[in-house]
Amino acid sequence: PSGTTEDHRAEVMALAVKIKSILPIKKPKDAAAVYWVLHKAGKISITQPTPAYNVMKEYFGNIGSRAGFAKNFVYNKQGLNCTIEPGFIDQYSKLIFS
């Protein structure tokens, strides 16, 4: 998918397979949390909700609505930020990288 740096594409694909085997990504919030974990780890370089949604949809299939995904993010002086509670993000991070 565009926005995944070439050197990380295979790695993200492998992570997507692993993530799908651990937990279903059916809700926009789940997809947003997984995207944020991968983004923070430097695996996905996209910083805009719509292209990020498109990439996550490509990896995970039906992840709910684009609007539902986008509402988990805000823009401020630091750029794109995720509004999902840190505990939820940490939980996903542990699952993905364990």
N, C-alpha and C positions, 0 to 999 in steps of 0.2 A: 504493500500500500504506500501511496505517496505520503511523505512526512515521516516515514520510518527510515532512518538513515540506512543506507544499503548494508553497512556492516552489522547492523542490528536486526535486520529483517528476519533472518533465519532464527535468531535468538528469540525474538518476540513471537514468532510463529510457534516455536517450541514451548515458550512460556504460555501462550494461548492454549495450546493443547493440554498442558499441565493444569492450568487454571480451570479449564472446562471439565477436567476429570475430578477436580476437587469440589467446585461449587458452580451451580448454574448461574450464568450472567443473563438474567432475563429482565431485570429492572434497570431503568436508566441510572439510578443512584449507584448500583453495583458496578455498572460499566464505567461510570464517572470515577468511582473509587479506584478501580483497576487501572484506568487510564492515568490517574494522578500518580499512583505508585510507579508505573512504568515511566512516566514523564520525569518524575523526581529522580529516578534511578538512571536517567539519561538514555533510556531505550527508545523513547518516542520524542521527537523534537518539536512537534506541533504545539503551538500555544494559542490556538483558536478553537472554540467549542465545536463549530460546524465541521471543519476538517477532522478534528479529533473524533467526533461522533462517527464520521464516515469510515475512518480507519478501524475504530472499535467494532463497528458493524461488520466490516470486512473480516475481521478476526473471529468475532463471536456470533455472527448471525443476528437474530432478532433481539435487540437490546432495549426495546421500548422506544418512546418518542424522542425526537431530536430536542424538543423543547424541555422535556423532562431531564435530559442529559445536561443541557446548557444551563439550567437553573441552579446546578451545583457549583457554578463558577461565577466569579466577579472579577472585573478589571479594576485595578487601582494603580498607584504610582509604581508599585513593584511589578506590574504586568498582570498576567493571569493568576488568580488564586482560587483555590478550592474551598468551598464553604462546608464541606462534609466534616463532621466532628473527627478530631485526630485519632480517637480510639478506634473508630471504624476503619480509618486509613491504615493504622498500625496493624490491625487484625488482618487486613488484606495483604499488607506487606509481608507479614510473617508467613502467611499461607503461600504466597507467590515465591518467596525466596528461601523457603525452608528446605 
